[in-house]
């Protein structure tokens, strides 16, 4: 249950800042853009980084490029 900030790394190499939302621990999360519209994920590989609750994680541009290059 909750919400938080996220970054969407698209297959075309662009990134978008989004938010995730989830009503309960048994529900899937939803991604929304800055206007509150639901973000639909494109087909293909999706990377999700789940940091520990007491830490902050950030993906560098270099790491994002490496992930895209590995597909």
C-alpha positions as a Markdown table, in Angstrom:
| # | Residue | x | y | z |
|---|---|---|---|---|
| 1 | Unk | 0.0 | 0.0 | 0.0 |
| 2 | Unk | 1.4 | 3.4 | -0.9 |
| 3 | Unk | 2.9 | 5.5 | -3.6 |
| 4 | Unk | 6.2 | 6.9 | -4.6 |
| 5 | Unk | 8.4 | 8.3 | -7.3 |
| 6 | Unk | 9.7 | 6.2 | -10.2 |
| 7 | Unk | 11.6 | 6.5 | -13.4 |
| 8 | Unk | 10.4 | 4.7 | -16.6 |
| 9 | Unk | 13.1 | 3.7 | -19.0 |
| 10 | Unk | 11.5 | 3.3 | -22.4 |
| 11 | Unk | 12.8 | 0.9 | -25.1 |
| 12 | Unk | 13.6 | 3.9 | -27.3 |
| 13 | Unk | 16.2 | 5.1 | -24.8 |
| 14 | Unk | 14.2 | 7.9 | -23.2 |
| 15 | Unk | 13.3 | 8.1 | -19.6 |
| 16 | Unk | 10.2 | 9.6 | -17.9 |
| 17 | Unk | 9.6 | 10.5 | -14.3 |
| 18 | Unk | 6.4 | 8.9 | -13.1 |
| 19 | Unk | 4.8 | 7.8 | -9.8 |
| 20 | Unk | 3.6 | 4.4 | -8.7 |
| 21 | Unk | 0.5 | 3.8 | -6.7 |
| 22 | Unk | -0.9 | 0.7 | -5.0 |
| 23 | Unk | -4.0 | 0.2 | -2.8 |
| 24 | Unk | -2.8 | -2.8 | -0.9 |
| 25 | Unk | 0.1 | -5.3 | -0.8 |
| 26 | Unk | -1.9 | -7.8 | -2.8 |
| 27 | Unk | -2.8 | -5.4 | -5.7 |
| 28 | Unk | -0.6 | -4.7 | -8.7 |
| 29 | Unk | 1.0 | -1.2 | -8.8 |
| 30 | Unk | -0.1 | 1.5 | -11.3 |
| 31 | Unk | 2.2 | 4.0 | -12.9 |
| 32 | Unk | 0.9 | 7.5 | -13.4 |
| 33 | Unk | 2.4 | 10.6 | -15.2 |
| 34 | Unk | 2.6 | 14.1 | -13.8 |
| 35 | Unk | -1.0 | 14.8 | -15.0 |
| 36 | Unk | -2.3 | 11.7 | -13.1 |
| 37 | Unk | -2.9 | 9.7 | -16.3 |
| 38 | Unk | -2.2 | 6.0 | -16.2 |
| 39 | Unk | 1.0 | 5.0 | -18.0 |
| 40 | Unk | 0.8 | 1.9 | -20.2 |
| 41 | Unk | 4.0 | 0.0 | -20.4 |
| 42 | Unk | 5.2 | -0.9 | -23.9 |
| 43 | Unk | 5.9 | -4.5 | -24.9 |
| 44 | Unk | 9.4 | -5.7 | -24.2 |
| 45 | Unk | 11.8 | -5.9 | -21.3 |
| 46 | Unk | 10.8 | -4.0 | -18.1 |
| 47 | Unk | 13.4 | -3.4 | -15.4 |
| 48 | Unk | 12.2 | -2.7 | -11.9 |
| 49 | Unk | 14.5 | -1.6 | -9.1 |
| 50 | Unk | 13.2 | -2.2 | -5.6 |
| 51 | Unk | 15.4 | -0.5 | -3.0 |
| 52 | Unk | 15.1 | -1.3 | 0.7 |
| 53 | Unk | 12.4 | 0.7 | 2.5 |
| 54 | Unk | 15.1 | 2.7 | 4.5 |
| 55 | Unk | 17.2 | 3.6 | 1.5 |
| 56 | Unk | 17.1 | 5.6 | -1.7 |
| 57 | Unk | 18.2 | 4.2 | -5.1 |
| 58 | Unk | 18.9 | 6.2 | -8.2 |
| 59 | Unk | 19.7 | 4.9 | -11.7 |
| 60 | Unk | 22.5 | 6.7 | -13.4 |
| 61 | Unk | 22.4 | 7.6 | -17.1 |
| 62 | Unk | 25.3 | 5.2 | -17.6 |
| 63 | Unk | 23.4 | 2.3 | -16.0 |
| 64 | Unk | 20.3 | 3.1 | -18.0 |
| 65 | Unk | 22.4 | 3.0 | -21.2 |
| 66 | Unk | 24.0 | -0.3 | -20.2 |
| 67 | Unk | 20.5 | -1.8 | -19.6 |
| 68 | Unk | 19.3 | -0.7 | -23.0 |
| 69 | Unk | 22.4 | -1.9 | -24.7 |
| 70 | Unk | 22.0 | -5.4 | -23.2 |
| 71 | Unk | 18.6 | -6.0 | -24.8 |
